[in-house]
Amino acid sequence: MGLIINNEKMTPENAQKLIDICPFGALEYQGGKLSVNAACKSCKLCVKKGPAGIVSWQDETAKTVDKSQWNGVCVFCEIVDGKIHPVTLELLGKARELADVIGHKVYGVVIGDNIKEKASELLHYGADKIFVYDDKAFSQFTITPYSEAFYDFIEKIKPSSILVGATNLGRSLAPRVAARCGAGLTADCTILKMKENTDLVQIRPAFGGNIMAQIVTPNARPQFCTVRYKIFSAPERTDAAYGELVMMDITDAMKKSGTEIICSKEKPKEIDISEADIVVACGRGFQKESDLAMAKELAELLGAQLAGTRPLVEAGWISPKRQIGLSGRTVKPKLIICLGISGSVQFAAGMKGSDYIIAVNNNRDASIFDVAHVGLVGNLYEIVPALIEKIKGGKA
């Protein structure tokens, strides 16, 4: 793809006309030949306005892929320290929904050490087949062995779509494997849809959440995406195991790693508002940091986690670990109380899946009321203390 220059018809006069047309200074004339340098922006002005027959544009022939050779919706099932990450179950539920549209099977791939029992547990969540790479070489996450095993699975099974949780491990592994497959990757998807031709529609916020971008890769397989925890709902566990467990062969090449783990230590447990059943979220309606004390008191009375919006994080009033939104955490509590929050797209994307949303704002036109189940129009400095008193008095 690019500019094609017919230097056989080139004259100094034509060359100068083309140089004058280019607004980026991307054309150079030396030794009787016109060439294009790195400043070219592919605006095609030289083609449209230049002397006829001198410069033309050639589009790259789109590569095609035989989609019939790629079948199944796959989930990378993350098991660390003997525990299944909850995002795995959410993705298995979504994979079943997507696979049913096109009549494909749901696959899971598990990499780890002594994980057969945990891998079997995944068969209670709707997977047709769980492929297991079980070896001491995978006892702790190192990027090269995990990538080798994952790539081996893709080469042998050829899944059409691959869903990976946007965890620390997933965000490290997915792009490396996608690049090795020559495929792109859409990160932090919030909506996934499947076309009948097996194209995966990957939807995610873009430009700071001001638009929702729909990304489709019709000429590449597999289709890779990562999804945050708490975006989708996990399916109910079935009493009977459904599907088949497939133990995969481990080669010496998979075990090789340029990284040696000398020791590992468990980090102190951090705040994780994503796990909270009740959240009290604060926004710019709070006039100063000390005023957050009443929100903290309300959270303590309800057994809730305190959270906030990006402006409060930037002001240093709350920890970044307590931020809700596209650049923070996604939460899906049973109850969230939003105090003084306008309800920007960025914030709403991180909490709109909550079971019950209560909003307090003095602006009746605030966007937060578009997603709230109950909205209170009024001054939070009056409403919150009154609510605290009612709770203390056992009247709420």
N, C-alpha and C positions, 0 to 999 in steps of 0.2 A: 504494500500500500504506500503511495506517495506520488511525488511529482516526477514526471518523465519529461526530460528536456531533449528536444531534437536539435542537437548542435550542428547537424549538417545544414540546417536552414538558418543558422545563427549568423547575424551580422552585428558589427559594433552598434549600429543604430537600434536594432531590435533589443540587443542586450541592455542598452541604456534605458530604453522604454520600460523594460521589465524591472530593472533596478529601481527606477523612479516609482513604479507602481507599488512595490513591496513596502509596507509600513514598518516592517521589522528588521530591515537591512539584512535579509536572509539570502540574498542573491549576490554572487561574486563573479566577475568576468575577468578571466586571465588566460592568456595564450590562445585566444580565440574560442574559448569554451566557457559556457555559463554553468555554475555549480550552485548547489544549495547547501547552506551551512546549518549549524545546530539551532540558529535563531528562528527557523521556520516554524510557524504556528498552524500550518495546514489550512490557512484561510481561503486559499484557492483564488485570490484576487488576480494573480498572474495568469491563471487559466482563463478567467472570465473576461478580463480587461486587456490582456496582452495581445500581441500580434497573433493572428490565427495560425494554428499548426505548429507553433514553437514549443509551447508547454501544455502538457495534458496531465490528467490525474487518473491514476490506476487504483481501483479499489482492490483490497485483498480478498481473495476468494475465501468465503467462509468455510471453515472446517466443519465436517459433519461427523456424527457418531451414530453407530448402529445401536439404537436404544433397546432393541430386542435382546441384545447380549447382556444387558444390565437389569437385574431383577431384585426386588426386595427393598424394604426400608429398614435400615440398620441403626441401632443405638449403641454408642460406646457406653458400656455399663461400668461405672467407676466403683471399684471396691478398694477401700484403703483401710488398713489395720483391721481387716475382718468386718468392716461395716459397709453396707450399700449406701452410697450417697443418695439422698431423697430425690435429687434431680433425675436420677436414672429411672425411677418409677414414673415420674411425670412424663419423661420422654417416651417410655414404652407405651403409655396411654395414648400419646399424640401420634406415635408411629403406627399404632393399630388403626387410628382414625384415618391417617393418610393412606395407608396400605389398602384399606377397604375400598377406597375410591377407584383404585386401578387393579384390584384383585391380586396384589402382591402379598408376599409373606413378610412377617416382622422378624428380623434377626437381631440378636444381641451379641456383642463381642466383649469378652472379659479377659483381662490380662492381670496376672498376679501369682502369688505363691500360696498353695494349699487353700484354694478358693472353690473347689468343686461343690462343697455343700452350699455356700452362699450363691454360687451360680445357679444351682438347682432351685433356690428360692425364687429366682426371677421367672421361672416357668409358671409361677402362680399369678403372674401379671400380664399374661396374654402373648408372650413371645412364642413364635413357631419353632425357632431354633436358637439356642445359645451356644456360641462357639467359644471354647475355653482354651486359653494359653496358660498352662499352669506349670511353673518352674521356679526354682530358687533364684534364678537370674532376674525374676520379676518381683522379688520380695519387697523391694523399694523402688519407687519411680525414678528411673533414669531415662532420659529422652531417647537414646539410641536403641536400646533393646525394645522398648515399648513401640517405637516407630517401626522397627523391623517386623515385629509381630503383627501390628495393625496393618501394615502394607501387605504382608503375606496373606492375611485374611481377605483384603480387597482384591488381590490378584486371583485368588482361588474362587471366591464366592461371587464377586462382581455385583455388589449392591448398587442400586440406582441412586439412593439417597442415604446420607449418613448424618445423624443427629448426635451432637456432642454437648454435654453440659458445660456451661461457661464458668467452670471452676478454675482454680489455679492450675490444676493438672490438665484439664481440658483445653484451656487457653494456650497452654504450652505445646500440647501434643497435636491438636487439630490442624493448625497452620502448617506444621512441618510435614505431616502426612499428606495434606491437601497439595502442597507444593510438589511433593514427590510424585503424586498422581497427575501433575499437570493440570490440576483443577483449582478453581477459585474457592473462596470461603467467605460466607456472610456471617459476621459476628453479631452476637446479642440480638437475635431475632425475637420479635414479640408476637408475630402471627405467622403461621405456616399453612399453606394451602397446596393441594395437589391437583394438577390438571390431568385430564383423562389420557394425555399423551405421555404421562410420567414426568413432566416438567414440574419441579418443585418451586412454588412461588414463595420466596423468602422476603418477609416484610419486616422492616425495622425503621426506627426513627432516624432521620438525617437532618443535617443543618441545625443542630441544637434542638431537635425535636419539633421543628416548625413544619416539617413535611414527613410523610410516611413513604419511604422508598420501597418499591416492589422490584425485587431482583430475581431474574430468571436466567438460567444458563442452559439454553436449548441445545448447544453444540458441545457440551462437555459432560462427562460422567466419570466418577460419581459426583453427586451434588453434595457439597459440604456446608453445614451451618452449625453455629453454636447457639445455645439458648440458656438464658439465666434461670436460676432456681426460682420457683414460685410463679412462673409465668403460666404454666399449664397445670391441670389437676391430675393427680395420680389416680389410677384406676383402683377399684376395690380388689383386695386379694381374694382369689378363688380358693376353695378348699382343696380341689383337685389340681395337681400340676398339669399344665397344658404345654404340649410341645416336646422338644427333644434336646438333650444335652449332647454336644459334639466336642470331644476332646481332640485338639489339634496337635499335630506333630511339631516338636521344637527342634530347630536346627542349631548347630554351633554358631552360625552367622548371627542368629537372633540374640545370642547371649553376649556378644562382644560389646564392650562399652569403653569409651575413652574417659569415663568418669568413675572414680572410686569413692564410695561412701564409707568414710572412716567410722563415723558414729552419727546417731540421730537423737535428738532430744525433743520431748513433747513440749510445745509452747503452752504457756498459761492460757486458759480458755478466754477467748475474746468476746466482746459484746457482739451478738448477732441478732439484730432486730428482725431479720428474715424469719426467725423461728418463733417470734412472739405471737401469742394469741390475741393480745390487746396492745394497741399502740396509741400513745398520745403524741400527736405531731404538731410542731409549732412553726409559725411563719413570721412574716414581716409585720404582722399586726402587733407583735410585742415591741414596745418602744425602747426598752433597755434590757440588758442581760439579767439584772436582778429580778425583773418581772417574771422570768422563767420559773421562779420558785413556786408560784402557784400551779404551774403546769406539772412540775415535779411532784408536788403534793397530790395532785389529782391522779397522776400515774401510780404513785405509791398506794393510794387508797384502792385503786382498781387492779393492782397487781400487774401493771402495764409497763412497757418499755417506752422511754422518752425518745422521740425522734424529731427531726426538723428538716427544713428546706435548705437549699444551697446558700442563699444569702446569709443564713445564720451560721453556717459553717465558715463562710468566708469572713464573717465578722469575728470568728473565734468564740462564739457563744456555745456551740455544741461540737462534739467530736465528729470528724468525717465519717467515722464508723456508724454514726447515727443518722446519716443523711439518706433521705428517700428520694428516688428519682433516677433519671437516665445515667447520671454521673455518680450515683450513690448505690443504694441497695433497693432491691425489689421486695416488697412485703405483701403478704396475703393473710392478714390476721382475721379472726372472727369479728373483731370490732376495731375500728380506727376512728379516733376523734381528732379532727383537724381544726386547730385554733389559729385564727388570723392568717389563713393561707388562701391566696387568691386562686390557686388551682391551675398553674401553667401546665402546658402539655407535658413538659419534662417531669414535673412532679406527679401528675395524674398517671403517667405511664408506669410509675413505680408502685402504685397502690390501688389502682382501679379494680383489681381482682379481689379486693377485700370483701368479706361476706356482708359486713354492715358498715356504712360510712356515715358519720355524723360530722357536720361542718358548722363552724361558728365564724361569721364574718359580718362586718357592719355594712358591706356593700352588697345589696341584694342582686346585683348583676355579676357578681364574682363567678368565674368559671367553675370553681369548686362545687357550686350547687348543681352543675350539670351532671356530676357523677355521684353526688351524695344521695343517700337514701332519706336522710333527715337533715334539713337545713335550718339553722337558727340565725336570723338576721338581727344583729345587735352587737353591743360592745362586749368584747370578751372579758374586759376588766370588771364587768358587772355579772356576766353569765357564769364564768368559771368559779369565782368565790361563792356564788349562790349554789352552784352544783356541789361544791365541796362541802358546804354546810348541810345540804340535804343528805349527802352520803354519810356524813358523820352522825347525822340524826336518824339514820336508818329509814329515811323517807324516799330515797331514790331507788 
